[in-house]
């Protein structure tokens, strides 16, 4: 099983982790926010969570 870590686009430590064919979203405390089959869906979730937290998301 392949695991890859990719830094999320938010200053609050949200990250996208790829495990095999899925992408999981976690915060810096390890809290799980969801599993996605498409990376762009995971990136949209990270952007939404960062926006709700009041952090700007660079484009």
Helices and strands as residue ranges (DSSP letters): E 3-7, E 15-19, E 22-26, E 32-36, H 39-52
